[in-house]
Amino acid sequence: MRIISGKFKGRRISPPRNLPVRPTTDMSKEALFNVLNNHFNFDELRILDLFTGTGNISFEFGSRGSKPITSVDADFGCIKFIKQTADEFEFDITAIKSDVFKFLEKHKASYDIIFADPPYNIDQKEFEKIVGLVFENELLDEGGMMVIEHSKHTKLNHLTNYSFQKNYGGSVFSFFEFESNEEDSDLSDEDEG
């Protein structure tokens, strides 16, 4: 696992082998950040990384100057590794050991980007619940973006606030944003007609 851009570009990170994770591949990660790069200046972005695993995505944001970063995972080993690595690189990462759904139900802060990489084998309804909780509890800032990584067998394009998706091999990134003001879209429809 390596950091692909920013201050620590090229630095390798070696998580313990026994962590229960499926890290985002470097190729997929590079493609994801190319998309985000077109929408955001990473410096000072507030990030929430859900099902963070090894912290791969959190470290990438940290290397690009994003802060603060909140990383959430239920596995103690993952959280311990993220804390150690964040200290080593002096990233502004708060690693929280929690069930992600419980965290989303109780959490009050809001973020510029929310990234979620749940286990691919969780139920479709649980993927939908992640999106629902984020928007119902106003965890995403207006102008922000939520990204969910999932397999091609999971479909999220029917959900409110769905924007677009990108496919990379067996992985899909679904992007969610606040819908534009409906009155504005009605006006533009009239202009075209």
ROGU-167702 format. One line per 10 residues: number of its first residue (from 1); their letters; for each residue x, y, z of C-alpha. Coordinates in pm, whole numbers. Each point is the difference from the previous one (the first is absolute). Example, Ala and Ser with C-alpha at 12.3 -4.5 7.8 and 13.67 -1.06 7.14 Angstrom:
REM residues 2
1> AS> 1230,-450,780; 137,344,-66;
This chain:
REM residues 193
1> MRIISGKFKG> 0,0,0; 145,337,-95; -97,367,7; -49,112,-358; 13,380,31; 63,299,223; 270,63,258; 75,-371,54; -36,-114,-362; 159,-340,-56;
11> RRISPPRNLP> 30,-90,370; -88,-362,72; -221,-92,294; 1,-358,127; -304,-95,207; 6,-322,204; -102,-301,-208; -269,-114,243; -236,298,-45; -347,-95,-134;
21> VRPTTDMSKE> 17,235,-301; -22,32,-377; 199,318,-74; -95,214,-301; 254,-78,-274; 251,267,-101; -155,11,-349; -352,57,138; 129,249,256; 179,200,-267;
31> ALFNVLNNHF> -314,8,-214; -214,107,299; 232,288,86; 12,111,-364; -379,43,15; 11,181,337; 284,221,-125; -241,149,-257; -239,107,278; 217,93,299;
41> NFDELRILDL> 317,162,122; 102,-257,263; 171,243,234; -198,37,325; -290,-225,-112; -185,-171,285; -13,-374,-73; -202,-289,143; 133,-345,-96; -247,-279,87;
51> FTGTGNISFE> 97,-370,17; 350,143,-20; 184,-335,29; 374,68,-36; -58,376,-29; 118,-10,-362; -243,273,-114; 48,210,316; 379,2,-50; -46,108,-362;
61> FGSRGSKPIT> -213,297,109; 251,79,276; 290,4,-245; -194,252,-213; -51,238,294; -357,-85,103; -83,47,368; -156,-90,229; -63,-360,-106; -226,-235,196;
71> SVDADFGCIK> 54,-372,-66; -257,-250,129; 27,-378,17; -127,-273,233; 330,-189,8; 240,83,284; 307,-108,-200; -88,237,-285; -51,293,237; 328,-70,180;
81> FIKQTADEFE> 189,-13,-332; -158,326,-123; 89,181,323; 363,-117,-23; 31,96,-367; -171,339,49; 249,77,280; 293,-103,-220; -108,222,-292; -145,274,225;
91> FDITAIKSDV> -340,-22,-170; -296,166,172; -197,-328,21; -236,-99,280; -51,-378,-10; -323,-118,164; -84,-361,83; -374,-26,-62; -270,-179,-193; -46,236,-297;
101> FKFLEKHKAS> -381,-4,15; -2,93,371; 256,271,-70; -213,150,-279; -312,-3,217; 164,199,282; 266,215,-169; -61,374,-37; 294,150,-198; -13,62,-375;
111> YDIIFADPPY> 258,-65,-271; 107,109,-347; 61,-357,-119; -133,-325,144; 151,-323,-131; -145,-341,87; 148,-337,-94; -227,-258,168; 58,-374,-42; -125,-85,-350;
121> NIDQKEFEKI> -213,-282,138; -223,210,226; -368,17,-91; -123,251,-261; -224,154,270; 307,74,215; 166,187,-287; -321,202,-34; -9,60,375; 348,160,-10;
131> VGLVFENELL> -118,254,-258; -326,61,187; 171,65,334; 257,239,-149; -263,221,-164; -267,-28,273; 251,100,270; 153,276,-216; 352,-138,24; 95,120,-350;
141> DEGGMMVIEH> 52,371,-61; -186,162,-286; 247,-2,-286; 156,-316,142; 14,-349,-145; -55,-350,132; 166,-298,-167; -88,-365,58; 223,-279,-130; -189,-320,-84;
151> SKHTKLNHLT> -10,-295,-237; -173,16,-338; -279,-220,145; -115,279,234; -219,268,-161; -29,343,164; -102,218,-295; -368,4,109; 74,180,327; -72,367,69;
161> NYSFQKNYGG> 308,221,-43; 169,-255,-230; 214,190,-250; 216,-236,-211; 220,-309,18; 339,-114,-126; 98,-365,-57; 355,-131,48; 39,-374,-50; -226,-174,252;
171> SVFSFFEFES> -43,317,207; -256,277,-43; 7,345,158; -346,157,38; 1,376,59; -270,189,190; -55,376,18; -277,230,110; -251,35,-281; -12,342,-159;
181> NEEDSDLSDE> -294,225,85; -307,-140,-177; -126,348,-94; 328,67,-182; -29,-323,-199; -363,80,-86; 107,339,-137; 275,-151,-211; -247,-255,-143; -232,286,-101;
191> DEG> 286,187,-165; 79,-300,-218; -367,-56,-95;
